[in-house]
Amino acid sequence: MCGIVAYIGQREAYPIVLKGLKRLEYRGYDSAGVALLNGSGLKVFKKKGKVAELEDHLTGKDVRSHVAIGHTRWATHGEPSDRNSHPHASGNGKLAMIHNGIIENYSQLKQELLKKGHVFKSDTDTEVLIHFIEEIQQSNQCGLEEALRIALKRVVGAYVIVLVDEDNPDTLIAARKGSPLVIGVGKGEHFLASDASPIVEYTKEVVFVNDYEIAIIKADELILKNISNERQTPYIQKLDIELAAIEKGGYDHFMLKEIFEQPQTIFDSLRGRLDAKKGTLTLGGIREHAALLAQAKRIIIVACGTSWHAGLIAEYVIEELCRIPVEVEYASEFRYRNPVVGEGDVIIAVSQSGETADTLVAMEAAKEKGAIILGVCNVVGSSIARLSHAGAYTHAGPEIGVASTKAFTAQLAVLCLIGLRVAQEKGSITQQRFQHLLDELDTISEKVAVTLKLNDQIKTIADKYKDARDFLYLGRGYNFPVALEGALKLKEISYIHAEGYPAAEMKHGPIALVDENLPVVFVATHDSYYEKVVSNIQEIKARKGKVIAVVTEGDQTIPAMADDVIEVPAADELVAPILSVIPMQLLAYHIGVLKGFDVDKPRNLAKSVTVE
Ligand code: F6R
């Protein structure tokens, strides 16, 4: 949430920062701004709306500079507007700052500063922080770095901040707690960003800044210190993403590109781990913890949104294979209800970004109480990956579309591997079933490729139903979370109200909504619940609802009842959600596009929710 980017070096900074902001726009697009330092001092430009509007606003203006900071905002404090946009300046106009996060005690700090005569131009917590730093600098007669350190000791909340100072034009100062910051190390230049996507074009060498670290960055020098002013050794890592992975590659939208990447991303998530021919499964990241996992009293999966839906499917898979009780918790709820958790419990945190604030806080709480933490996330080096005792990455590659698609199927694949590995360790699965599921996973990416061929058919169905006011999504068992995910995708992308429900639970309320105008999407592939779902379809048809059914190829029964049928390849019910979710993604995508919406940047949303 909110993207920050900065550059210091010999090149023109503005084009680098502008391009970086476009790459980070998925993190928020309420407003954008830049601050530049050149011979004529500090200049701040900002504009409500998307980065393109800032770019138009700056066309023809003098933006020459070798030092710049930029921000794309997802509004927290203060409505989206020019004046609430970042960067924010200090009272004397000499400092400018960008911020991702929330300063929770900003109101108290603001009262103190107002009494001292500070005047604020925005409603943001960020402007309060920069005035607070300025106040300390002036009252303590100290440098910016020292003032920042003192200020951060009083700040409650999460932040990544980057500061430029007109009086020190050859230095950027940054600090982090709770929100992500990556520094790209070039030859005589440094790049700062919320993630690696603005950096990868220029350098693959990066430093992931840790919580409570302050970075002092010059063109040719990077100094890291902790909050007690002790030098830290920057740990330089090599990125393994390519530029092509963060570009649209000929697709109209990132979302469509990412949906179509799934055969590859699922394959990549399984590669090197699963060898169906040899009947082996290796998960290096959890090897040392496999025995502890097999003895777990309980597994608690914490996640948000789409990752939570992946967790729900994993609950069914792990309970079935490992016979260990599994609970799936919304991270935000888990954290704040003083959960009963401790030694013997295993937490699996599932997250695409690896930066979701609620998930991080939930993990921290459980870790403090003695639980073992496993991370399943997509972004290498992310906060969730680093906070985990062990884990397994999904190898879905950068997901730029705000609606999660390929990360979800990669999570399902990896969670299934974890379930199988623990079951093997525990001896709760027969060799025959183990081998069968390895074979099923081994062929799943080919079946996803077959499913994607339904794109045109799904587009036609989307056109037929795009004007509906509401949708109901129903499924049972492994397909119930798929129904939830289908409804979430539709809401996000097309702004149509949609509800996901367990198909049987529909009778306990939502059936009242059914009439001839209500499309009901059934996820009804051939599994142990199939006959029951057929009955549920009949209940909907009896009330004249329109049924769109996702079924297994060759189904003879449901096509005779449904208004529209989408056939996916047959698969074991444990892995079938990886296939049945594809039509959900495509249906939402096409309805969103047909309604004329920007599906990559749906309103009010942002990827990587770094505020609680
Ligand atoms: C939905 C979506 C969100 C995320 C959620 C968790 O399409 O993208 O619901 O799934 O914000 O994000 P991560 O997985 O990054 O923790």
Boltz pocket constraint, residues with backbone or C-beta under 6 A from the ligand:
constraints:
  - pocket:
      binder: B
      contacts: [[A, 304], [A, 305], [A, 306], [A, 307], [A, 308], [A, 350], [A, 351], [A, 352], [A, 353], [A, 354], [A, 355], [A, 356], [A, 359], [A, 402], [A, 403], [A, 404], [A, 405], [A, 488], [A, 489], [A, 492], [A, 606], [A, 608], [A, 609]]
      max_distance: 6.0
